[in-house]
């Protein structure tokens, strides 16, 4: 069964050796419940200056649909033709040219948009600067000392970030990202005009409300706005992950085979697959429902009602969104689609078709 890089990468990232890393070290000084567990609903801590304190190790979970397609909420016409062409080319080749995952370059803005599958960030806050450390040895510096963003920055992987306070909200603005990086796992490009604004509010000990706004008029005609709340991950520490030290055979990414590139699925067959599906039992990634739609000659899939991720045809029944496995549409003796089999590295799961859905056509120019 064909599996792709995204699932393998997830296995690599989340299956590191659990040794000598303080992975069970209690976090000092945080409120706890009567059974000794961290009280994530306790009041948010503050610094000696009275500001909200964001210090801690945080999970930064992005909705899986936006991990693949950060522009999922935009209309097709909102994506500039060159950017849409690049995204489709990257996706159709299953990310063979991914500069971060395969090229082992820093992920850049994907650390902000969630398109890199590195989901933990350690925040160290001081009055003048906030430092954010990532599992893959990358870091950000968010300056709070009143400096302005550079007027003509020399582009870098992680860009340049400054922050300011609006009441208890921290506003972070970032520019100066190299245009060789991607915005998501699917392969949306950006220009060096990319401007990212993040708004943070720590609502209690264990939770931060975060909204990310991407503005790049050279790639998109209107802003991309995505919410991604953060969850405190106490009593543990970061694991070190170095892409260059990962054996290349673990990735196994060769793009689509020549035979797969020639696959053309008739619209009549694609229409049979359109519908709503529900996973049986517990799902590893917290996905309960899949919604499959057709636009033009391509299927799209929503996860829990969001995402609009394009599916790449590998055969007449097998498709890939380049994340969370490969998807096989299964029919009964009469030819009616009954369920989807989702094949991953460590599990195989079944999503049962719930009801017939009306085919929704949208222009994909």
N, C-alpha and C positions, 0 to 999 in steps of 0.2 A: 504494500500500500504506500502510495506516495505521500511523504510528509515534507514539510517545508521548513525553511530556516526559522520562521517566527516561533514555531512551537519548540524547536530545538533550542533556540536562544533562550526562551523562557525557562526551559529545563536547566540550562547552564546557569542562568542568573539566579534561580531559586533553589538550586541543589548543591550549593557550595559546601565544602567540608566544615562541619561544626566543631571546630577545635581551636583552642588557644585564642579565642576572640572575645572573651568576656560576654558571651551570648546569654548568660544567665545572671548577669550582675545587676542587683537591685539599684534603681535610680535613687539617689539620696534626696531627701528633703521634699518629696512630693506627698500629697495627702493620700491616705489609703483607707479602704473599707475595713470592716471588722475582721474580715478573713485575710487581710494583708494584701489584697489586690489594689492596684492603682485606682483611685477614685477619679475617673475621667470626667465626671460631671461636677467636680469641685470648681470653685472660682478660678478664673485665669490669673496667673501670677503677674506681678508688675515689677519693674525695675526700681532702683532707688530714686530714679528721676520721675517715677510715677507713670512711665510708659508701659503698655502691654509688653510682656517679655515672651518672645517667640522661641527662646532657646529650647532645644530638645531634638530628639530623633523622631522624624515624622514620616508616616506613610503618605505618599502623594498619589492616590489612586485616580487614574483617569478612566472615564467610560471607555470600554473597549472599542466602540465605534469611532470615537474621536482619536484614539491611538492610531487607527488605520487611516482615518480621513478627518483631519482637523477641520476641514471646510464642509463638513456634512450638512450644516444648516444653511449653507449658501445655495442659491440657484446656480444652475450650470452657467448661465450668462454672467454670473458674478466672478467667475474665474477667467482670467485673461487667457486667450487661446494658447500662448506659448506655455503657460503654467499648466493648463489642462493637458496639453500634449505631453509634457514632461511627466506629469503624474501618471497618465495612462501608460506611457512607455515603461516607467519604473515598475508599475503594478503588473503589467502584462508579462514582464520578465521576472516576476516574483522577487523583485528587489535584489537581483544579482549584483547590481552596481551600488548597493547601499554603502555610502561612505562611512557611516558610523559602525554598523554591525559587521560588515565584511572588510571595509577599508581600515577599520580600527581608528578612525579619526574621532576627535571629541564630538559629542552629539550636539553641542551648541544649544540652539533654542529648543531642541527636542527635550532637554531637561526641564524646560518650562512647560511645554505643550504635552508632555507625557508620551511622546512618540518614540521612546527609546527602551521601554520596559525596565529601566532602572527606577525603582519605585520608592526608594528610601532616600531621605535628605536629612543631614544633620545641620541644624541651625545653631550658630554661635553668635550671640548678639552683644554688642558693646554700644556705648552712646554714639560713637563716630562711624561704625561700620558693622554690617551684618555679613558674616561669612557663611556660605552654604557649601557643605561637603557632600559629595556623592560617592556611591559604591565604586564607580569606575575610575576613581582617583581624580575626577574633575572637580572644579570648585567655582563659585561665584563670589564676588565682592560687591555688596550693595552699600554705597557710601551715604551716610546720614549727616555729613559735616557741612552741608549747605552748598557744596560744589554743583556746578551745572554740568549737563551732559556735554561732551566735547562737540565742537561745531563741525569738525571734519575728521572723524575718527579713522584711524587705520584699522580696517576690519580685522576682527579676531573671532575665534570659535565661540567664546562665551560672551562676547560683546562687552558693553560698558553699562553699569547700572547705578542709578542714584535713587534714594528714597526720601520721602517726606511724610510727615504725620498730618492727617486730617482727623482731629479728635483721636479716637482709639483705632482708626483705620490707618494702616501703613500702605502708602501708594509707592510702587516701584516702577520706574520707567527705564527701559533698556533699548539701546541701539547698537549699531556697529558690528553686526554679525556677518561673518563670511558667507557669501552666497553659494558656497560649495556644500553647505549643510542642508538637511531636509527639515521640514516642519513636522512630519509624522512618519509612521512606519510604512504607509502606502507610497510615499515619495513625493509629496507636494514640495515644490521648490519655493524659494523666496529670493528677493533681491536684497542688495545691501541697504535699501531704504527701509527695511523692516523695523517697525517700532512696536515694542511690546509694553503694555501697561498691565500691572498686576495690582489688585486690591486685596489686602489681607485684613481680617478681623478675627481675633482669638475670642471665641464665645465662651469657652470654659477651659479647664485644664487640658482636656483631651481633644479639642476640636478647633480648627481654623477654617473660617469661610474664605474661599479664594475665588476670584474671578480674573480670567486672563483675556485680554483684548489684543488682537493682532491687527496692525494696520500696515499694509504694504500695497500702495496704490499701483505699483508696477506689476503686481501679480494678481491682485484681487480688487474688484471695484468697490467693495464695501468691507467694513471691519468684520473680523471673526471674533465672536465672543463665546467663551466656554467657561462653565463653572467647574471647579475641581476642588472639593473640600479636602482638608488634610486631617489626619488622625494621628495623635501621639502614639508612639511605639516605645513605651518605657521598658526598663529592666533588660535591656539588650544593647548591642552596639552594631556598628556597620561591619559588614563583611567586605573584604577587598576583592574587587573583580578587575582583572587586567585583560582586556580584549586580546592583546597581542600574545598572551600566554595561553590562550585557549586553542587547542589543537584544531587545525582547519577542518579535519574530517568530522569534528563535532557539529560544525555548521552544515555541511552537506548541501550547500546552496549552489546549484548549477543552472538556475533559471528553468524555463520550460524546455522540454525536449523538442526536437524538430517535429516529431509527430504531434505533440501537444499544441505547438504553434499553429498547426494546420486545422485544429479542431474548430468546426463551425456548428453551433447548435441551432437548429431551426427555431424561429420565433414560436411556432406552435408547440414545440416541446418546452421551451422556456415558460410559456404561459401555464403549462401543467404544473410547474414547480411553484408558481406564485401562491402565497398563502401564509397563514399563521401557524407556527409550530411551538410546542411547549416541551421543555425538558422533563424527563422522568426522574424524580428524586433530586438529590443534591447535585449541583453543578460546581465544578472546581473554580470557575471564574465568576460565580455569582450571577450567571446569565440564566434567566428563567424562560424567556421567550425569544423566538426568532421570527422576524417578519420579512418575507421575501417578496420583492416587487420587481417589475421589469420596466426598463426605460430604454427604448430603442432595441438594440440587439444584445443588451447586457442585463444580467440579473444584479440586484442590489440586496443587501441584507441589513436589517436593523437589529440591534441587540437590546432587549428590554425597551423597545420602542424608539431607540435613538441610534444614530450612527451612519446609516446610508452608505455602507461599505460596498464597493464594487466587487463582484465575484468573477474570478478568472476561470474560464472553462478549461478543464484538463481532459475531459471526455464528454460523452453525451449525458452522463449522470454525475460526474465528479467535478467539483468546483473548489476554488481556493480564494479566500479573502486575504491571504498572506498573514493570517494571525489566527491563533486558536484552532489550528488543525485544518484538515481538508473535509469537505462536506459532500456526502453522497446521497442523492435523492433515490429513495427506494419505492418501488411500485408493487402492487398486488397482482394477482393473476389477470385482472381485468385491465391493467395498465394504469389504474388510479394511484396517485402518489399517496403513500401512507405515513412516511416519516423520513427524517434526515438522520443519517449516521455521521457523527462528528468524530473523526479519528485524530487523536493527539499522541504525543510521545509516550505518556504514562497512563492514558486512559482512552476508552472508547465510550461515547455517550450517545443517547438516542433522544431525538426531539420529535414528538408525535404531532402530526398535522391535526389542527383543531377544527378548522372550518374552511369552506371555500372563500376566496377573496376575489374582489373585482380587480382585474388587471389595471394598474395605474400607469398610464403612458405620460412620460415627461420628455421634453426635448433635451437631448444631450449633444449639443453642437460643440 
